[in-house]
Amino acid sequence: MRLPGAPQPPRSCLDMVRSATDAATLDAFRRRAWHEQGIAALPVAEITDAWLRQAITNEATRRWGPRNGRQTHGR
């Protein structure tokens, strides 16, 4: 409970409140990362070539470990 006229609590990136991010905003982030940093952020589900999708998944898993909360191939 806040008292009337009391100052607002400080804002922090650690607040557990997240803003909604739509597909267009995410695509803009990806585009900026590519142009400014040379980083390609590709949604794996959008890669249509099965061999390429698996190769990218394997490399990401090798570098950063398996994804959390995702069940694949019955495992």
C-alpha positions in Angstrom: 0.0 0.0 0.0 1.3 3.5 -0.9 0.5 6.6 0.9 -1.0 9.5 -1.1 1.7 11.7 -2.4 4.5 9.2 -1.7 7.3 9.0 -4.3 7.1 6.3 -6.9 9.4 3.3 -6.3 12.5 3.3 -8.5 12.3 1.6 -11.9 14.6 -1.3 -12.6 15.2 -3.8 -15.3 14.8 -6.4 -12.6 11.1 -5.6 -12.2 9.3 -8.8 -13.0 6.9 -6.9 -15.2 7.5 -7.5 -18.9 6.1 -5.4 -21.7 4.3 -7.2 -24.6 6.5 -7.5 -27.7 4.8 -8.0 -31.0 6.2 -9.8 -34.0 7.0 -6.5 -35.8 9.1 -5.3 -32.9 11.0 -8.6 -32.6 11.7 -8.4 -36.4 13.0 -4.9 -36.0 15.3 -6.1 -33.2 16.6 -8.9 -35.4 17.1 -6.5 -38.3 19.1 -4.0 -36.2 21.2 -6.8 -34.7 22.1 -8.0 -38.2 22.9 -4.6 -39.6 24.8 -3.3 -36.5 26.4 -6.4 -35.0 26.4 -9.0 -37.8 24.2 -11.2 -35.6 21.6 -13.3 -37.4 18.7 -14.2 -35.0 16.5 -16.7 -36.9 13.4 -18.4 -35.4 14.2 -22.1 -35.9 10.5 -22.9 -36.6 10.7 -20.5 -39.7 13.6 -22.4 -41.3 12.0 -24.6 -43.9 15.0 -26.7 -45.0 15.1 -29.6 -42.5 18.8 -30.2 -42.8 19.7 -26.6 -42.2 17.2 -26.3 -39.3 18.8 -29.3 -37.6 22.3 -28.0 -38.2 21.5 -24.7 -36.6 19.7 -26.4 -33.7 22.7 -28.7 -33.2 25.2 -25.7 -33.1 23.0 -23.7 -30.7 22.7 -26.7 -28.4 26.5 -27.3 -28.6 27.2 -23.6 -27.7 24.5 -22.8 -25.1 22.9 -26.1 -24.1 19.5 -27.6 -24.7 16.4 -25.3 -24.6 14.4 -25.4 -21.4 10.8 -26.7 -21.5 10.9 -28.1 -25.0 10.3 -31.7 -25.7 11.8 -33.1 -28.9 11.6 -36.5 -30.4 9.9 -38.0 -27.4 12.7 -37.2 -25.0 
